[in-house]
Amino acid sequence: MRKLLTLLLALVCCATIALSQGTSESKDEQSKNLRQYYSGKVGFYKPAEELNNGLLLGIDGITEFTHYNFFLSGSLDLYMKQTFDFFQQPKPDVQQQQIFLLPLHVNFGYKIFDVRDADTRGYLGFGGGYYFYFYSVDYQTSGGFPPSFTTHSDSKNGGDLFATIFARFLLGKVFVEPRFYMASTSEDNISSYKFEVDPSGFAITIGFQQ
């Protein structure tokens, strides 16, 4: 998995470097063939079962090379959740918890169709990057006789590599984007309780590209 993720990132980086260095076009011609956009999106995210389904937000910065029919983008997604269970047995007595998941990635998208009369076009692509997570939890432990309960607070953060495959279908400036995430699992522990963060899954979002 790590070799695949590294290869995907290397391909996107090489394409960026080649295009920035290997052109002899005039500035006017470059401006015709180069378009830059930004976009925001919101939608449904279905990660691995332990993280539970939820709302996904995202932003993109996009550079489109119209002469070559593809774009490069930098993207940041955000997933927040409080109801989930990613601890292995034995599990702590969780009172309150929250996780912030932030996948940061670069993407390559190739245009597969363009219906100019209907102002409609579609892209298929792939990408990769690194996801960060920030986790906080309050949990109880008991001991003694008669038993007494103590509340503990703790937090963890970490992350790992991931790859992604996506499609983007635009009608004017509005788009729909299905996307698959394939991630390495990040393992850690709270006290003696082990947990795993696996953001692998599927998302479908709708957004606006300006």
Salt bridges, closest charged atoms under 4 A:
ASP60 OD2 - LYS41 NZ 3.98
ASP60 OD2 - ARG168 NH2 2.92
ASP77 OD1 - LYS41 NZ 3.87
ASP77 OD2 - HIS105 NE2 3.00
ASP85 OD2 - LYS91 NZ 3.31
ASP114 OD2 - LYS111 NZ 3.18
ASP114 OD2 - ARG116 NE 3.87
ASP160 OD2 - ARG2 NH2 3.29
GLU177 OE2 - LYS41 NZ 2.69
GLU177 OE1 - ARG168 NH2 2.81
GLU177 OE2 - ARG179 NE 3.21
ASP188 OD1 - LYS156 NZ 3.86
